[in-house]
Amino acid sequence: MEVIFEMKTRELDLVLHSPGGSPEATEVVDALEADHNFQEKVLSVFHAAMHTFAGNPAVKIIENNLGRAYIKMQQHILIPKQPPPPPPA
């Protein structure tokens, strides 16, 4: 089985394996529906990632087993639309 995701922290030790090599999208869905434990692990990782990225401007997070992290941040700046200049008199 091929490792498709690995997450190891103090609280969680999670390794997700592909059910058979290089699966197509329908095979992944079938695997999720067939194995409740696999589905729970995938959903846990998905929800943890969504909460992490929703709470800060990070767009990429890489952390090693020593607790060192690389975090790429992105800032959105909204520029208001300027009114058109008045017509010449």
OpenMM code with the backbone's topology and positions (N, CA, C; nanometers):
from openmm import Vec3, app, unit

residues = "MET GLU VAL ILE PHE GLU MET LYS THR ARG GLU LEU ASP LEU VAL LEU HIS SER PRO GLY GLY SER PRO GLU ALA THR GLU VAL VAL ASP ALA LEU GLU ALA ASP HIS ASN PHE GLN GLU LYS VAL LEU SER VAL PHE HIS ALA ALA MET HIS THR PHE ALA GLY ASN PRO ALA VAL LYS ILE ILE GLU ASN ASN LEU GLY ARG ALA TYR ILE LYS MET GLN GLN HIS ILE LEU ILE PRO LYS GLN PRO PRO PRO PRO PRO PRO ALA".split()
positions = [
    Vec3(0.0842, -0.1188, 0.0000),
    Vec3(0.0000, 0.0000, 0.0000),
    Vec3(0.0880, 0.1243, 0.0000),
    Vec3(0.0435, 0.2239, -0.0714),
    Vec3(0.1161, 0.3498, -0.0845),
    Vec3(0.0693, 0.4483, 0.0224),
    Vec3(0.1643, 0.5145, 0.0892),
    Vec3(0.1293, 0.6169, 0.1880),
    Vec3(0.0856, 0.7411, 0.1115),
    Vec3(-0.0361, 0.7907, 0.1402),
    Vec3(-0.0840, 0.9107, 0.0723),
    Vec3(-0.0847, 1.0319, 0.1648),
    Vec3(-0.0751, 1.0090, 0.2943),
    Vec3(-0.0690, 1.1202, 0.3888),
    Vec3(-0.0120, 1.0685, 0.5196),
    Vec3(0.0733, 1.1493, 0.5819),
    Vec3(0.1285, 1.1104, 0.7105),
    Vec3(0.1309, 1.2320, 0.8015),
    Vec3(0.0758, 1.2179, 0.9214),
    Vec3(0.0746, 1.3261, 1.0184),
    Vec3(0.1063, 1.2670, 1.1547),
    Vec3(0.2146, 1.3138, 1.2130),
    Vec3(0.2518, 1.2649, 1.3459),
    Vec3(0.2778, 1.3856, 1.4348),
    Vec3(0.2015, 1.3970, 1.5408),
    Vec3(0.2203, 1.5018, 1.6406),
    Vec3(0.2183, 1.4358, 1.7768),
    Vec3(0.2285, 1.5163, 1.8812),
    Vec3(0.2205, 1.4602, 2.0160),
    Vec3(0.0824, 1.4004, 2.0425),
    Vec3(-0.0196, 1.4596, 1.9804),
    Vec3(-0.1561, 1.4154, 2.0059),
    Vec3(-0.2068, 1.3133, 1.9049),
    Vec3(-0.1464, 1.3071, 1.7864),
    Vec3(-0.2023, 1.2273, 1.6778),
    Vec3(-0.0911, 1.1574, 1.6017),
    Vec3(-0.1108, 1.0316, 1.5735),
    Vec3(-0.0186, 0.9551, 1.4906),
    Vec3(-0.1029, 0.8934, 1.3806),
    Vec3(-0.1045, 0.9563, 1.2635),
    Vec3(-0.1957, 0.9178, 1.1574),
    Vec3(-0.1193, 0.8937, 1.0290),
    Vec3(-0.1376, 0.7770, 0.9715),
    Vec3(-0.0810, 0.7449, 0.8409),
    Vec3(-0.1953, 0.6909, 0.7565),
    Vec3(-0.2237, 0.7568, 0.6448),
    Vec3(-0.3292, 0.7113, 0.5546),
    Vec3(-0.2647, 0.6404, 0.4363),
    Vec3(-0.3137, 0.5206, 0.4080),
    Vec3(-0.2621, 0.4428, 0.2963),
    Vec3(-0.3665, 0.4369, 0.1868),
    Vec3(-0.3202, 0.4416, 0.0638),
    Vec3(-0.4084, 0.4197, -0.0489),
    Vec3(-0.4500, 0.2732, -0.0471),
    Vec3(-0.5775, 0.2447, -0.0725),
    Vec3(-0.6211, 0.1061, -0.0656),
    Vec3(-0.5609, 0.0160, -0.1729),
    Vec3(-0.4934, 0.0716, -0.2718),
    Vec3(-0.4349, -0.0166, -0.3737),
    Vec3(-0.3559, 0.0588, -0.4781),
    Vec3(-0.2426, 0.1142, -0.4422),
    Vec3(-0.1582, 0.1808, -0.5418),
    Vec3(-0.2031, 0.3212, -0.5731),
    Vec3(-0.2354, 0.3462, -0.6985),
    Vec3(-0.2741, 0.4800, -0.7440),
    Vec3(-0.4227, 0.4813, -0.7781),
    Vec3(-0.5083, 0.5139, -0.6829),
    Vec3(-0.6523, 0.5010, -0.7051),
    Vec3(-0.7114, 0.6171, -0.7863),
    Vec3(-0.8171, 0.5853, -0.8565),
    Vec3(-0.8974, 0.6878, -0.9232),
    Vec3(-0.9892, 0.7504, -0.8188),
    Vec3(-1.0520, 0.8616, -0.8525),
    Vec3(-1.1378, 0.9318, -0.7571),
    Vec3(-1.2508, 0.8436, -0.7064),
    Vec3(-1.3113, 0.7656, -0.7935),
    Vec3(-1.4224, 0.6800, -0.7494),
    Vec3(-1.3738, 0.5713, -0.6547),
    Vec3(-1.2491, 0.5226, -0.6756),
    Vec3(-1.1945, 0.4218, -0.5866),
    Vec3(-1.1704, 0.4794, -0.4466),
    Vec3(-1.1298, 0.6061, -0.4397),
    Vec3(-1.1085, 0.6710, -0.3101),
    Vec3(-1.2415, 0.6842, -0.2374),
    Vec3(-1.3437, 0.7279, -0.3085),
    Vec3(-1.4766, 0.7410, -0.2473),
    Vec3(-1.5259, 0.6045, -0.1994),
    Vec3(-1.5081, 0.5020, -0.2812),
    Vec3(-1.5496, 0.3673, -0.2407),
    Vec3(-1.4736, 0.3216, -0.1165),
    Vec3(-1.3434, 0.3512, -0.1121),
    Vec3(-1.2627, 0.3120, 0.0035),
    Vec3(-1.3084, 0.3854, 0.1293),
    Vec3(-1.3429, 0.5134, 0.1146),
    Vec3(-1.3913, 0.5908, 0.2292),
    Vec3(-1.5240, 0.5351, 0.2803),
    Vec3(-1.6110, 0.4997, 0.1886),
    Vec3(-1.7414, 0.4475, 0.2296),
    Vec3(-1.7322, 0.3063, 0.2854),
    Vec3(-1.6346, 0.2293, 0.2405),
    Vec3(-1.6227, 0.0900, 0.2847),
    Vec3(-1.5549, 0.0767, 0.4209),
    Vec3(-1.4651, 0.1687, 0.4526),
    Vec3(-1.3869, 0.1573, 0.5762),
    Vec3(-1.4136, 0.2785, 0.6640),
    Vec3(-1.4936, 0.2583, 0.7681),
    Vec3(-1.5331, 0.3695, 0.8553),
    Vec3(-1.4125, 0.4314, 0.9258),
    Vec3(-1.3164, 0.3500, 0.9685),
    Vec3(-1.1973, 0.4007, 1.0362),
    Vec3(-1.1151, 0.4897, 0.9420),
    Vec3(-1.0980, 0.4458, 0.8173),
    Vec3(-1.0270, 0.5252, 0.7163),
    Vec3(-1.1000, 0.6579, 0.6920),
    Vec3(-1.2326, 0.6534, 0.6810),
    Vec3(-1.3122, 0.7739, 0.6594),
    Vec3(-1.2976, 0.8717, 0.7757),
    Vec3(-1.2994, 0.8212, 0.8989),
    Vec3(-1.2839, 0.9075, 1.0160),
    Vec3(-1.1478, 0.9755, 1.0173),
    Vec3(-1.0426, 0.9017, 0.9792),
    Vec3(-0.9088, 0.9604, 0.9745),
    Vec3(-0.8998, 1.0705, 0.8695),
    Vec3(-0.9542, 1.0449, 0.7507),
    Vec3(-0.9513, 1.1449, 0.6431),
    Vec3(-1.0301, 1.2693, 0.6839),
    Vec3(-1.1474, 1.2509, 0.7410),
    Vec3(-1.2289, 1.3655, 0.7829),
    Vec3(-1.1628, 1.4417, 0.8975),
    Vec3(-1.0954, 1.3726, 0.9883),
    Vec3(-1.0243, 1.4406, 1.0971),
    Vec3(-0.9148, 1.5303, 1.0438),
    Vec3(-0.8379, 1.4784, 0.9485),
    Vec3(-0.7312, 1.5590, 0.8878),
    Vec3(-0.7904, 1.6764, 0.8109),
    Vec3(-0.8971, 1.6514, 0.7351),
    Vec3(-0.9614, 1.7584, 0.6573),
    Vec3(-1.0120, 1.8690, 0.7494),
    Vec3(-1.0828, 1.8329, 0.8558),
    Vec3(-1.1374, 1.9349, 0.9460),
    Vec3(-1.0271, 2.0091, 1.0206),
    Vec3(-0.9222, 1.9390, 1.0612),
    Vec3(-0.8103, 2.0058, 1.1283),
    Vec3(-0.7450, 2.1071, 1.0344),
    Vec3(-0.7264, 2.0693, 0.9091),
    Vec3(-0.6668, 2.1606, 0.8116),
    Vec3(-0.7582, 2.2813, 0.7861),
    Vec3(-0.8876, 2.2573, 0.7729),
    Vec3(-0.9809, 2.3682, 0.7472),
    Vec3(-0.9833, 2.4671, 0.8636),
    Vec3(-0.9849, 2.4176, 0.9869),
    Vec3(-0.9840, 2.5064, 1.1035),
    Vec3(-0.8519, 2.5827, 1.1132),
    Vec3(-0.7418, 2.5159, 1.0834),
    Vec3(-0.6112, 2.5811, 1.0893),
    Vec3(-0.6018, 2.6941, 0.9888),
    Vec3(-0.6404, 2.6682, 0.8649),
    Vec3(-0.6271, 2.7698, 0.7607),
    Vec3(-0.7342, 2.8779, 0.7708),
    Vec3(-0.8484, 2.8488, 0.8324),
    Vec3(-0.9529, 2.9511, 0.8481),
    Vec3(-0.9161, 3.0513, 0.9561),
    Vec3(-0.8330, 3.0116, 1.0513),
    Vec3(-0.8017, 3.0972, 1.1646),
    Vec3(-0.6820, 3.1881, 1.1468),
    Vec3(-0.6128, 3.1809, 1.0336),
    Vec3(-0.4962, 3.2663, 1.0124),
    Vec3(-0.4706, 3.2825, 0.8631),
    Vec3(-0.3828, 3.3752, 0.8241),
    Vec3(-0.3588, 3.3982, 0.6811),
    Vec3(-0.2567, 3.3023, 0.6190),
    Vec3(-0.2296, 3.1887, 0.6829),
    Vec3(-0.1337, 3.0935, 0.6280),
    Vec3(-0.1924, 3.0263, 0.5040),
    Vec3(-0.1080, 3.0065, 0.4033),
    Vec3(-0.1493, 2.9342, 0.2832),
    Vec3(-0.0723, 2.8044, 0.2675),
    Vec3(0.0367, 2.7885, 0.3451),
    Vec3(0.1151, 2.6656, 0.3416),
    Vec3(0.1829, 2.6461, 0.4764),
    Vec3(0.1708, 2.5265, 0.5324),
    Vec3(0.2343, 2.4964, 0.6600),
    Vec3(0.3087, 2.3634, 0.6456),
    Vec3(0.4368, 2.3660, 0.6779),
    Vec3(0.5179, 2.2443, 0.6804),
    Vec3(0.5841, 2.2392, 0.8173),
    Vec3(0.5669, 2.1278, 0.8863),
    Vec3(0.6268, 2.1136, 1.0187),
    Vec3(0.6972, 1.9791, 1.0265),
    Vec3(0.8161, 1.9779, 1.0873),
    Vec3(0.8878, 1.8516, 1.0985),
    Vec3(0.8622, 1.7868, 1.2341),
    Vec3(0.9246, 1.6721, 1.2562),
    Vec3(0.9018, 1.5980, 1.3797),
    Vec3(0.9685, 1.6614, 1.5006),
    Vec3(1.0510, 1.7642, 1.4795),
    Vec3(1.1163, 1.8341, 1.5904),
    Vec3(1.0383, 1.9580, 1.6337),
    Vec3(0.9236, 1.9820, 1.5708),
    Vec3(0.8420, 2.0974, 1.6066),
    Vec3(0.8799, 2.2252, 1.5329),
    Vec3(0.9753, 2.2164, 1.4402),
    Vec3(1.0129, 2.3337, 1.3608),
    Vec3(0.9156, 2.3457, 1.2456),
    Vec3(0.8746, 2.4687, 1.2155),
    Vec3(0.7723, 2.4880, 1.1129),
    Vec3(0.8124, 2.5948, 1.0130),
    Vec3(0.7670, 2.5755, 0.8904),
    Vec3(0.7748, 2.6759, 0.7852),
    Vec3(0.6303, 2.7125, 0.7549),
    Vec3(0.5972, 2.8403, 0.7670),
    Vec3(0.4605, 2.8856, 0.7430),
    Vec3(0.4645, 2.9993, 0.6421),
    Vec3(0.3985, 2.9798, 0.5280),
    Vec3(0.3905, 3.0840, 0.4256),
    Vec3(0.2600, 3.1598, 0.4474),
    Vec3(0.2728, 3.2902, 0.4650),
    Vec3(0.1552, 3.3738, 0.4919),
    Vec3(0.1207, 3.4550, 0.3673),
    Vec3(-0.0058, 3.4878, 0.3545),
    Vec3(-0.0532, 3.5716, 0.2453),
    Vec3(-0.1471, 3.6756, 0.3028),
    Vec3(-0.1293, 3.7994, 0.2597),
    Vec3(-0.2140, 3.9068, 0.3090),
    Vec3(-0.2985, 3.9599, 0.1944),
    Vec3(-0.4264, 3.9751, 0.2190),
    Vec3(-0.5170, 4.0314, 0.1190),
    Vec3(-0.5362, 4.1788, 0.1492),
    Vec3(-0.5199, 4.2624, 0.0494),
    Vec3(-0.5394, 4.4053, 0.0648),
    Vec3(-0.6535, 4.4464, -0.0276),
    Vec3(-0.7568, 4.5033, 0.0305),
    Vec3(-0.8704, 4.5496, -0.0487),
    Vec3(-0.8510, 4.6964, -0.0853),
    Vec3(-0.8578, 4.7235, -0.2133),
    Vec3(-0.8445, 4.8611, -0.2620),
    Vec3(-0.9824, 4.9043, -0.3090),
    Vec3(-1.0371, 5.0109, -0.2471),
    Vec3(-1.1715, 5.0535, -0.2875),
    Vec3(-1.1714, 5.1083, -0.4301),
    Vec3(-1.2834, 5.0881, -0.4959),
    Vec3(-1.2983, 5.1368, -0.6326),
    Vec3(-1.3054, 5.2893, -0.6306),
    Vec3(-1.2276, 5.3512, -0.7179),
    Vec3(-1.2249, 5.4980, -0.7260),
    Vec3(-1.3420, 5.5458, -0.8116),
    Vec3(-1.4068, 5.6576, -0.7696),
    Vec3(-1.5146, 5.7113, -0.8536),
    Vec3(-1.4564, 5.7664, -0.9845),
    Vec3(-1.5336, 5.7643, -1.0907),
    Vec3(-1.4832, 5.8183, -1.2177),
    Vec3(-1.4612, 5.9694, -1.2050),
    Vec3(-1.3651, 6.0238, -1.2792),
    Vec3(-1.3412, 6.1689, -1.2737),
    Vec3(-1.4630, 6.2445, -1.3330),
    Vec3(-1.4852, 6.3652, -1.2844),
    Vec3(-1.5980, 6.4408, -1.3395),
    Vec3(-1.5704, 6.4776, -1.4860),
    Vec3(-1.6763, 6.4889, -1.5644),
    Vec3(-1.6564, 6.5251, -1.7065),
    Vec3(-1.6022, 6.6673, -1.7179),
    Vec3(-1.5239, 6.6950, -1.8219),
    Vec3(-1.4702, 6.8316, -1.8391),
    Vec3(-1.5848, 6.9315, -1.8648),
    Vec3(-1.5681, 7.0518, -1.8108),
    Vec3(-1.6740, 7.1539, -1.8260),
    Vec3(-1.6580, 7.2380, -1.9495),
] * unit.nanometer
topology = app.Topology()
chain = topology.addChain("A")
for resn in residues:
    res = topology.addResidue(resn, chain)
    for name in ("N", "CA", "C"):
        topology.addAtom(name, app.Element.getBySymbol(name[0]), res)
